[in-house]
């Protein structure tokens, strides 16, 4: 399923999960994929999916107390 097919689904919860699945694969075109996700008309949901993806990537790249358990505020 590509991002354009995901956009066809009217349920934002389904799109959110589909975006996370799509972003979870190591892709050399990650920046393009993130950009595509951010074209979703529901900007709050799209930004949340990208932020969740970045949280996961940070935790995988830099395992340790600073990234465990998500972002610190």
FILOMI-729401 format. One record per residue (C-alpha): y, x, z; residue number from 1. Coordinates in nm, 3 decimals, padded with zeros to 5 digits. Layout:
// FILOMI-729401
@y->Y | x->X | z->Z | k->NUM
...
END
This chain:
// FILOMI-729401
@y->00.000 | x->00.000 | z->00.000 | k->1
@y->00.338 | x->00.142 | z->-00.092 | k->2
@y->00.670 | x->00.074 | z->00.077 | k->3
@y->00.774 | x->-00.176 | z->-00.189 | k->4
@y->00.462 | x->-00.383 | z->-00.119 | k->5
@y->00.534 | x->-00.366 | z->00.254 | k->6
@y->00.881 | x->-00.508 | z->00.192 | k->7
@y->00.721 | x->-00.818 | z->00.038 | k->8
@y->00.582 | x->-00.926 | z->00.377 | k->9
@y->00.823 | x->-01.166 | z->00.552 | k->10
@y->00.694 | x->-01.081 | z->00.903 | k->11
@y->00.889 | x->-00.790 | z->01.051 | k->12
@y->00.611 | x->-00.715 | z->01.301 | k->13
@y->00.364 | x->-00.667 | z->01.017 | k->14
@y->00.614 | x->-00.449 | z->00.828 | k->15
@y->00.681 | x->-00.240 | z->01.142 | k->16
@y->00.309 | x->-00.170 | z->01.188 | k->17
@y->00.263 | x->-00.098 | z->00.817 | k->18
@y->00.555 | x->00.146 | z->00.819 | k->19
@y->00.411 | x->00.329 | z->01.119 | k->20
@y->00.074 | x->00.355 | z->00.945 | k->21
@y->00.240 | x->00.486 | z->00.631 | k->22
@y->00.453 | x->00.737 | z->00.824 | k->23
@y->00.154 | x->00.859 | z->01.028 | k->24
@y->00.011 | x->01.065 | z->00.742 | k->25
@y->00.129 | x->01.419 | z->00.677 | k->26
@y->00.326 | x->01.378 | z->00.360 | k->27
@y->00.535 | x->01.644 | z->00.185 | k->28
@y->00.772 | x->01.363 | z->00.083 | k->29
@y->00.829 | x->01.251 | z->00.443 | k->30
@y->01.208 | x->01.244 | z->00.404 | k->31
@y->01.178 | x->01.021 | z->00.096 | k->32
@y->00.937 | x->00.792 | z->00.280 | k->33
@y->01.175 | x->00.764 | z->00.577 | k->34
@y->01.455 | x->00.684 | z->00.335 | k->35
@y->01.243 | x->00.411 | z->00.178 | k->36
@y->01.163 | x->00.257 | z->00.516 | k->37
@y->01.535 | x->00.249 | z->00.592 | k->38
@y->01.593 | x->00.026 | z->00.288 | k->39
@y->01.429 | x->-00.263 | z->00.475 | k->40
@y->01.676 | x->-00.549 | z->00.519 | k->41
@y->01.591 | x->-00.566 | z->00.892 | k->42
@y->01.773 | x->-00.246 | z->00.988 | k->43
@y->01.692 | x->-00.274 | z->01.358 | k->44
@y->01.319 | x->-00.287 | z->01.286 | k->45
@y->01.337 | x->-00.013 | z->01.020 | k->46
@y->01.530 | x->00.221 | z->01.247 | k->47
@y->01.287 | x->00.150 | z->01.531 | k->48
@y->00.991 | x->00.240 | z->01.308 | k->49
@y->01.156 | x->00.567 | z->01.203 | k->50
@y->01.249 | x->00.654 | z->01.562 | k->51
@y->00.894 | x->00.586 | z->01.679 | k->52
@y->00.768 | x->00.809 | z->01.398 | k->53
@y->01.008 | x->01.088 | z->01.499 | k->54
@y->00.902 | x->01.057 | z->01.864 | k->55
@y->00.538 | x->01.095 | z->01.759 | k->56
@y->00.616 | x->01.392 | z->01.534 | k->57
@y->00.814 | x->01.566 | z->01.808 | k->58
@y->00.533 | x->01.519 | z->02.058 | k->59
@y->00.281 | x->01.659 | z->01.808 | k->60
@y->00.499 | x->01.955 | z->01.710 | k->61
@y->00.615 | x->02.046 | z->02.060 | k->62
@y->00.355 | x->01.935 | z->02.314 | k->63
@y->00.486 | x->01.983 | z->02.662 | k->64
@y->00.670 | x->01.814 | z->02.945 | k->65
@y->00.992 | x->01.762 | z->02.746 | k->66
@y->00.825 | x->01.541 | z->02.486 | k->67
@y->00.544 | x->01.374 | z->02.679 | k->68
@y->00.600 | x->01.008 | z->02.737 | k->69
@y->00.866 | x->00.965 | z->02.473 | k->70
@y->01.234 | x->01.043 | z->02.472 | k->71
@y->01.426 | x->01.119 | z->02.784 | k->72
@y->01.771 | x->00.973 | z->02.836 | k->73
END
